Amino acid sequence: MQCTKDVVVQVSGGLRHQAAARFIQTANRFESVIRVTYGDNNVNAKSLLGVLSLAIGNGAQVTLTADGPDAEEALADLERDLSEA
């Protein structure tokens, strides 16, 4: 199953360093293929270098796409990672 969700990043400092590492660790827990789209760029959500290359700042809108048996759960968990607790 394929799912897509638009999310506004609400992490102080954006998706860099520790926030990016946490995001990627979450993505790697799932079997689904997960992509992050920001602007015209689309990268593998399980790749630290790919995610960091997007330079996603706080307040940016990204699109998450997951394709696989656990796609909905993956997007829900990743959306939580993009919102500060």
The first five atom37 places (N, CA, C, CB, O) and aatype in JSON, in Angstrom:
{
  "aatype": [12, 5, 4, 16, 11, 3, 19, 19, 19, 5, 19, 15, 7, 7, 10, 1, 8, 5, 0, 0, 0, 1, 13, 9, 5, 16, 0, 2, 1, 13, 6, 15, 19, 9, 1, 19, 16, 18, 7, 3, 2, 2, 19, 2, 0, 11, 15, 10, 10, 7, 19, 10, 15, 10, 0, 9, 7, 2, 7, 0, 5, 19, 16, 10, 16, 0, 3, 7, 14, 3, 0, 6, 6, 0, 10, 0, 3, 10, 6, 1, 3, 10, 15, 6, 0],
  "atom_mask": [
    [1, 1, 1, 1, 1],
    [1, 1, 1, 1, 1],
    [1, 1, 1, 1, 1],
    [1, 1, 1, 1, 1],
    [1, 1, 1, 1, 1],
    [1, 1, 1, 1, 1],
    [1, 1, 1, 1, 1],
    [1, 1, 1, 1, 1],
    [1, 1, 1, 1, 1],
    [1, 1, 1, 1, 1],
    [1, 1, 1, 1, 1],
    [1, 1, 1, 1, 1],
    [1, 1, 1, 0, 1],
    [1, 1, 1, 0, 1],
    [1, 1, 1, 1, 1],
    [1, 1, 1, 1, 1],
    [1, 1, 1, 1, 1],
    [1, 1, 1, 1, 1],
    [1, 1, 1, 1, 1],
    [1, 1, 1, 1, 1],
    [1, 1, 1, 1, 1],
    [1, 1, 1, 1, 1],
    [1, 1, 1, 1, 1],
    [1, 1, 1, 1, 1],
    [1, 1, 1, 1, 1],
    [1, 1, 1, 1, 1],
    [1, 1, 1, 1, 1],
    [1, 1, 1, 1, 1],
    [1, 1, 1, 1, 1],
    [1, 1, 1, 1, 1],
    [1, 1, 1, 1, 1],
    [1, 1, 1, 1, 1],
    [1, 1, 1, 1, 1],
    [1, 1, 1, 1, 1],
    [1, 1, 1, 1, 1],
    [1, 1, 1, 1, 1],
    [1, 1, 1, 1, 1],
    [1, 1, 1, 1, 1],
    [1, 1, 1, 0, 1],
    [1, 1, 1, 1, 1],
    [1, 1, 1, 1, 1],
    [1, 1, 1, 1, 1],
    [1, 1, 1, 1, 1],
    [1, 1, 1, 1, 1],
    [1, 1, 1, 1, 1],
    [1, 1, 1, 1, 1],
    [1, 1, 1, 1, 1],
    [1, 1, 1, 1, 1],
    [1, 1, 1, 1, 1],
    [1, 1, 1, 0, 1],
    [1, 1, 1, 1, 1],
    [1, 1, 1, 1, 1],
    [1, 1, 1, 1, 1],
    [1, 1, 1, 1, 1],
    [1, 1, 1, 1, 1],
    [1, 1, 1, 1, 1],
    [1, 1, 1, 0, 1],
    [1, 1, 1, 1, 1],
    [1, 1, 1, 0, 1],
    [1, 1, 1, 1, 1],
    [1, 1, 1, 1, 1],
    [1, 1, 1, 1, 1],
    [1, 1, 1, 1, 1],
    [1, 1, 1, 1, 1],
    [1, 1, 1, 1, 1],
    [1, 1, 1, 1, 1],
    [1, 1, 1, 1, 1],
    [1, 1, 1, 0, 1],
    [1, 1, 1, 1, 1],
    [1, 1, 1, 1, 1],
    [1, 1, 1, 1, 1],
    [1, 1, 1, 1, 1],
    [1, 1, 1, 1, 1],
    [1, 1, 1, 1, 1],
    [1, 1, 1, 1, 1],
    [1, 1, 1, 1, 1],
    [1, 1, 1, 1, 1],
    [1, 1, 1, 1, 1],
    [1, 1, 1, 1, 1],
    [1, 1, 1, 1, 1],
    [1, 1, 1, 1, 1],
    [1, 1, 1, 1, 1],
    [1, 1, 1, 1, 1],
    [1, 1, 1, 1, 1],
    [1, 1, 1, 1, 1]
  ],
  "atom_positions": [
    [[0.84, -1.18, 0.0], [0.0, 0.0, 0.0], [0.88, 1.24, 0.0], [-0.95, 0.0, 1.21], [1.9, 1.29, 0.7]],
    [[0.51, 2.24, -0.78], [1.25, 3.5, -0.81], [0.46, 4.59, -0.12], [1.57, 3.91, -2.26], [-0.74, 4.74, -0.34]],
    [[1.14, 5.36, 0.74], [0.53, 6.47, 1.47], [1.42, 7.7, 1.3], [0.34, 6.13, 2.99], [2.64, 7.6, 1.19]],
    [[0.77, 8.86, 1.29], [1.5, 10.13, 1.19], [0.92, 11.09, 2.22], [1.4, 10.73, -0.25], [-0.29, 11.12, 2.46]],
    [[1.81, 11.87, 2.82], [1.36, 12.83, 3.82], [2.24, 14.08, 3.75], [1.4, 12.21, 5.25], [3.46, 13.98, 3.72]],
    [[1.59, 15.25, 3.74], [2.32, 16.53, 3.82], [2.44, 16.89, 5.29], [1.59, 17.67, 3.02], [1.47, 16.83, 6.05]],
    [[3.65, 17.27, 5.69], [3.94, 17.56, 7.09], [4.74, 18.84, 7.19], [4.69, 16.39, 7.76], [5.66, 19.07, 6.4]],
    [[4.4, 19.68, 8.16], [5.2, 20.87, 8.46], [6.18, 20.51, 9.57], [4.28, 22.1, 8.87], [5.78, 20.04, 10.63]],
    [[7.46, 20.72, 9.31], [8.5, 20.4, 10.29], [8.42, 21.39, 11.44], [9.92, 20.42, 9.63], [8.46, 22.61, 11.24]],
    [[8.31, 20.85, 12.65], [8.22, 21.68, 13.85], [9.3, 21.27, 14.84], [6.81, 21.57, 14.5], [9.02, 20.93, 15.99]],
    [[10.53, 21.31, 14.35], [11.69, 20.93, 15.17], [12.63, 22.13, 15.2], [12.41, 19.65, 14.6], [13.08, 22.6, 14.16]],
    [[12.92, 22.61, 16.4], [13.84, 23.73, 16.54], [15.17, 23.39, 15.86], [14.06, 24.08, 18.04], [15.78, 22.37, 16.16]],
    [[15.59, 24.24, 14.95], [16.84, 23.98, 14.23], [16.63, 23.15, 12.97], [0.0, 0.0, 0.0], [17.58, 22.93, 12.21]],
    [[15.42, 22.7, 12.74], [15.13, 21.93, 11.54], [15.57, 20.48, 11.64], [0.0, 0.0, 0.0], [15.88, 19.98, 12.72]],
    [[15.59, 19.83, 10.52], [15.91, 18.4, 10.46], [17.41, 18.23, 10.21], [15.08, 17.68, 9.36], [17.84, 17.88, 9.11]],
    [[18.16, 18.49, 11.25], [19.62, 18.41, 11.19], [20.12, 17.62, 12.38], [20.27, 19.82, 11.15], [19.43, 17.49, 13.39]],
    [[21.32, 17.09, 12.26], [22.04, 16.39, 13.33], [21.17, 15.39, 14.08], [22.6, 17.39, 14.29], [20.75, 14.39, 13.5]],
    [[20.9, 15.64, 15.35], [20.18, 14.67, 16.18], [18.76, 14.43, 15.7], [20.16, 15.13, 17.61], [18.29, 13.29, 15.73]],
    [[18.08, 15.47, 15.27], [16.71, 15.3, 14.78], [16.69, 14.42, 13.53], [16.05, 16.67, 14.48], [15.82, 13.58, 13.37]],
    [[17.67, 14.63, 12.64], [17.76, 13.82, 11.43], [18.09, 12.38, 11.77], [18.82, 14.39, 10.47], [17.53, 11.45, 11.19]],
    [[19.0, 12.17, 12.72], [19.37, 10.81, 13.12], [18.17, 10.08, 13.72], [20.53, 10.85, 14.14], [17.95, 8.9, 13.43]],
    [[17.4, 10.76, 14.54], [16.19, 10.16, 15.13], [15.18, 9.8, 14.04], [15.55, 11.11, 16.16], [14.59, 8.73, 14.07]],
    [[15.0, 10.71, 13.08], [14.08, 10.49, 11.97], [14.48, 9.25, 11.17], [14.04, 11.73, 11.05], [13.64, 8.42, 10.83]],
    [[15.76, 9.12, 10.87], [16.26, 8.01, 10.07], [16.17, 6.69, 10.85], [17.72, 8.26, 9.64], [15.83, 5.65, 10.27]],
    [[16.45, 6.73, 12.13], [16.3, 5.52, 12.95], [14.84, 5.05, 12.93], [16.76, 5.78, 14.41], [14.58, 3.85, 12.84]],
    [[13.92, 5.98, 13.01], [12.5, 5.63, 12.94], [12.18, 5.02, 11.58], [11.61, 6.87, 13.2], [11.54, 3.97, 11.51]],
    [[12.62, 5.65, 10.5], [12.35, 5.16, 9.15], [12.89, 3.74, 8.96], [12.96, 6.1, 8.11], [12.25, 2.91, 8.31]],
    [[14.05, 3.47, 9.52], [14.68, 2.16, 9.35], [13.97, 1.04, 10.1], [16.1, 2.23, 9.79], [14.27, -0.13, 9.87]],
    [[13.06, 1.37, 10.99], [12.29, 0.34, 11.71], [11.23, -0.3, 10.82], [11.63, 0.94, 12.95], [10.67, -1.34, 11.16]],
    [[10.95, 0.32, 9.69], [9.84, -0.12, 8.84], [10.34, -0.8, 7.58], [8.96, 1.05, 8.49], [11.41, -0.5, 7.05]],
    [[9.52, -1.73, 7.1], [9.82, -2.46, 5.87], [9.55, -1.61, 4.64], [8.99, -3.74, 5.81], [10.2, -1.78, 3.61]],
    [[8.61, -0.7, 4.73], [8.2, 0.13, 3.59], [9.37, 0.94, 3.04], [7.07, 1.07, 4.0], [10.3, 1.3, 3.75]],
    [[9.28, 1.22, 1.74], [10.2, 2.16, 1.1], [9.64, 3.55, 1.42], [10.34, 1.91, -0.48], [8.48, 3.83, 1.12]],
    [[10.47, 4.41, 2.01], [10.0, 5.72, 2.46], [10.85, 6.8, 1.8], [10.06, 5.84, 4.02], [12.07, 6.72, 1.79]],
    [[10.17, 7.81, 1.25], [10.84, 8.92, 0.58], [10.42, 10.24, 1.23], [10.51, 8.92, -0.94], [9.3, 10.37, 1.73]],
    [[11.32, 11.2, 1.21], [11.04, 12.56, 1.68], [11.23, 13.5, 0.49], [11.99, 12.97, 2.89], [12.26, 13.47, -0.19]],
    [[10.22, 14.33, 0.24], [10.3, 15.31, -0.83], [10.27, 16.7, -0.21], [9.15, 15.12, -1.86], [9.39, 17.03, 0.59]],
    [[11.25, 17.51, -0.6], [11.33, 18.9, -0.15], [11.73, 19.73, -1.35], [12.34, 19.08, 1.05], [12.82, 19.55, -1.9]],
    [[10.87, 20.64, -1.75], [11.14, 21.4, -2.97], [11.12, 20.45, -4.16], [0.0, 0.0, 0.0], [10.18, 19.67, -4.32]],
    [[12.15, 20.51, -4.97], [12.26, 19.64, -6.14], [13.07, 18.39, -5.87], [12.87, 20.39, -7.3], [13.34, 17.61, -6.78]],
    [[13.47, 18.2, -4.62], [14.34, 17.07, -4.28], [13.57, 15.98, -3.56], [15.51, 17.54, -3.43], [12.69, 16.24, -2.74]],
    [[13.92, 14.74, -3.88], [13.27, 13.57, -3.31], [14.36, 12.58, -2.92], [12.26, 12.93, -4.32], [15.16, 12.17, -3.76]],
    [[14.4, 12.2, -1.62], [15.47, 11.31, -1.15], [14.9, 10.15, -0.33], [16.5, 12.1, -0.32], [13.76, 10.19, 0.13]],
    [[15.72, 9.14, -0.17], [15.39, 8.0, 0.67], [15.4, 8.45, 2.13], [16.4, 6.83, 0.44], [16.4, 8.99, 2.61]],
    [[14.3, 8.23, 2.84], [14.2, 8.66, 4.24], [15.08, 7.84, 5.17], [12.76, 8.57, 4.71], [15.24, 8.19, 6.34]],
    [[15.66, 6.76, 4.66], [16.52, 5.9, 5.47], [17.99, 6.24, 5.29], [16.28, 4.43, 5.13], [18.86, 5.56, 5.83]],
    [[18.27, 7.29, 4.52], [19.64, 7.72, 4.23], [19.97, 9.02, 4.95], [19.84, 7.89, 2.7], [19.38, 10.06, 4.66]],
    [[20.91, 8.95, 5.89], [21.3, 10.16, 6.64], [21.82, 11.23, 5.69], [22.37, 9.81, 7.7], [21.42, 12.38, 5.79]],
    [[22.71, 10.86, 4.79], [23.26, 11.84, 3.85], [22.17, 12.45, 2.98], [24.33, 11.18, 2.97], [22.18, 13.66, 2.74]],
    [[21.24, 11.62, 2.52], [20.14, 12.12, 1.7], [19.29, 13.13, 2.45], [0.0, 0.0, 0.0], [19.0, 14.2, 1.94]],
    [[18.88, 12.78, 3.67], [18.03, 13.67, 4.46], [18.77, 14.96, 4.81], [17.56, 12.96, 5.75], [18.2, 16.05, 4.71]],
    [[20.01, 14.85, 5.22], [20.78, 16.06, 5.55], [20.98, 16.96, 4.33], [22.14, 15.67, 6.14], [21.04, 18.18, 4.46]],
    [[21.1, 16.35, 3.15], [21.32, 17.13, 1.93], [20.14, 18.04, 1.6], [21.6, 16.2, 0.76], [20.3, 19.01, 0.87]],
    [[18.96, 17.73, 2.13], [17.79, 18.56, 1.87], [17.82, 19.87, 2.64], [16.54, 17.79, 2.22], [17.14, 20.83, 2.26]],
    [[18.59, 19.93, 3.73], [18.69, 21.15, 4.57], [17.3, 21.67, 4.94], [19.48, 22.25, 3.82], [16.97, 22.83, 4.68]],
    [[16.49, 20.8, 5.54], [15.11, 21.13, 5.91], [15.11, 21.94, 7.2], [14.26, 19.84, 6.06], [15.58, 21.47, 8.23]],
    [[14.58, 23.14, 7.13], [14.52, 24.0, 8.3], [13.19, 23.91, 9.03], [0.0, 0.0, 0.0], [12.23, 23.33, 8.53]],
    [[13.16, 24.48, 10.23], [11.92, 24.54, 11.01], [10.87, 25.34, 10.22], [12.18, 25.19, 12.42], [11.17, 26.4, 9.67]],
    [[9.66, 24.81, 10.18], [8.58, 25.46, 9.47], [8.44, 25.06, 8.01], [0.0, 0.0, 0.0], [7.48, 25.45, 7.35]],
    [[9.38, 24.26, 7.51], [9.32, 23.81, 6.12], [8.25, 22.73, 5.96], [10.7, 23.26, 5.66], [8.0, 21.94, 6.87]],
    [[7.63, 22.71, 4.8], [6.66, 21.65, 4.51], [7.34, 20.6, 3.65], [5.4, 22.21, 3.79], [7.94, 20.91, 2.62]],
    [[7.24, 19.35, 4.08], [7.8, 18.22, 3.34], [6.68, 17.25, 3.01], [8.94, 17.52, 4.15], [5.62, 17.27, 3.64]],
    [[6.91, 16.41, 2.04], [5.98, 15.35, 1.7], [6.65, 14.01, 1.99], [5.51, 15.44, 0.21], [7.74, 13.74, 1.49]],
    [[5.99, 13.2, 2.79], [6.48, 11.85, 3.11], [5.66, 10.86, 2.29], [6.38, 11.54, 4.65], [4.44, 10.96, 2.23]],
    [[6.34, 9.91, 1.67], [5.67, 8.87, 0.91], [6.22, 7.53, 1.36], [5.87, 9.07, -0.63], [7.44, 7.34, 1.43]],
    [[5.32, 6.61, 1.67], [5.73, 5.27, 2.08], [4.98, 4.26, 1.23], [5.47, 5.03, 3.6], [3.79, 4.41, 0.96]],
    [[5.7, 3.23, 0.82], [5.1, 2.18, 0.0], [5.5, 0.84, 0.58], [5.54, 2.31, -1.5], [6.66, 0.44, 0.52]],
    [[4.52, 0.14, 1.15], [4.79, -1.16, 1.73], [3.71, -1.54, 2.72], [0.0, 0.0, 0.0], [2.73, -0.82, 2.89]],
    [[3.9, -2.69, 3.38], [2.86, -3.22, 4.27], [2.62, -2.4, 5.53], [3.21, -4.6, 4.65], [1.55, -2.49, 6.13]],
    [[3.61, -1.62, 5.95], [3.48, -0.83, 7.18], [3.53, 0.67, 6.9], [4.59, -1.22, 8.17], [3.96, 1.46, 7.74]],
    [[3.08, 1.06, 5.71], [3.21, 2.45, 5.26], [2.49, 3.45, 6.17], [2.67, 2.59, 3.85], [3.05, 4.48, 6.53]],
    [[1.25, 3.15, 6.54], [0.49, 4.09, 7.38], [1.16, 4.3, 8.73], [-0.94, 3.6, 7.58], [1.27, 5.43, 9.2]],
    [[1.59, 3.22, 9.35], [2.25, 3.31, 10.66], [3.57, 4.07, 10.53], [2.51, 1.89, 11.24], [3.91, 4.87, 11.41]],
    [[4.3, 3.83, 9.46], [5.57, 4.53, 9.24], [5.36, 6.03, 9.16], [6.25, 4.02, 7.97], [6.08, 6.8, 9.81]],
    [[4.39, 6.46, 8.38], [4.15, 7.9, 8.23], [3.68, 8.53, 9.53], [3.12, 8.15, 7.13], [4.05, 9.66, 9.83]],
    [[2.87, 7.82, 10.3], [2.41, 8.36, 11.59], [3.59, 8.56, 12.54], [1.36, 7.41, 12.23], [3.69, 9.6, 13.19]],
    [[4.49, 7.58, 12.6], [5.65, 7.7, 13.5], [6.61, 8.78, 13.02], [6.39, 6.36, 13.59], [7.15, 9.53, 13.83]],
    [[6.82, 8.87, 11.71], [7.72, 9.89, 11.19], [7.15, 11.3, 11.37], [8.0, 9.64, 9.71], [7.9, 12.24, 11.62]],
    [[5.85, 11.43, 11.26], [5.23, 12.74, 11.51], [5.47, 13.17, 12.96], [3.7, 12.69, 11.21], [5.73, 14.34, 13.22]],
    [[5.39, 12.23, 13.88], [5.68, 12.55, 15.29], [7.12, 13.03, 15.47], [5.44, 11.32, 16.18], [7.38, 13.95, 16.24]],
    [[8.05, 12.39, 14.73], [9.45, 12.79, 14.82], [9.67, 14.22, 14.3], [10.33, 11.81, 14.03], [10.63, 14.89, 14.7]],
    [[8.81, 14.68, 13.43], [8.96, 16.01, 12.85], [8.27, 17.1, 13.66], [8.43, 16.03, 11.45], [8.25, 18.27, 13.27]],
    [[7.69, 16.7, 14.8], [7.03, 17.65, 15.71], [7.74, 17.58, 17.05], [5.5, 17.35, 15.86], [7.88, 16.5, 17.62]],
    [[8.17, 18.71, 17.54], [8.82, 18.71, 18.85], [7.85, 18.33, 19.93], [9.42, 20.09, 19.15], [6.69, 18.73, 19.93]],
    [[8.34, 17.55, 20.85], [7.49, 17.1, 21.97], [7.28, 18.22, 22.96], [8.12, 15.88, 22.69], [6.6, 18.03, 23.97]]
  ]
}
